[in-house]
Amino acid sequence: MRTHRPQPTFELVFLGPPHTTILFILPRLLSAMKKSETFTHPLYSVESTAGMQYQTSSRGSQGPLQATYPAYMVPITTNWLPTLNSAGINISPDPYNGINTGGFFATSAINPSNWTRSSAKAAY
């Protein structure tokens, strides 16, 4: 999951010698994350069952790690987002671009060509 947008920067501190602080600026971090993945749209049957929302502009298209939704969603998932909305919980229209508060369906590291796990170890 990507960092929430209202936090424009954060620090990662390495405690080994020499003591180093690296400052990540959100737009650069998002750009780097997009380079690491290839997002594939969900199957039509999955998208129509779950009703997930996503923006392809927030996802990578040429990285080594494959990201998509599972090949099957159980029918009860149709109720997930409307139920959250009825309970007053907003639906996130673009959770991979820093708007990750609210309800959404997360992608998985799945290679859509054979539906196996896509791992960073194998990707790199």
Phi, psi and omega in degrees: 000149182264159182300148180285134188305318184300347176263094188291333180216160171209163183247145172240119185253126174264129185268358178277166179287141347283151178297124187229139172241127177249128180258119178263128176261127190312309181301323179290321179296314178298319179298317179294321180294323179295328180291341184272353187228160168238112180271135175241132178305150175291158173300150181304318181297324179289313181296321181286331177286308187275330181070029181296153178244139179201161176237120181295336179293344179267000185241155179280162181228357183220017180275168183283336181271129181273136179225129177198186177261158178303160182285348181215138173237131179297146185305330182294341178295343175304329183274347189301301184292317177298325179294316177300315180299318178296331179275004178088011178263120181296156175262131179277118182281345186208066187293343182264014177233029177089006177248069189252024172260139183108184183275142175193165173260126179276149175282168176236160176276085184232134174276112185289350179283334180219005177058038174253166180294136174258115184251150178297325180299313180289326183293326182253000000 
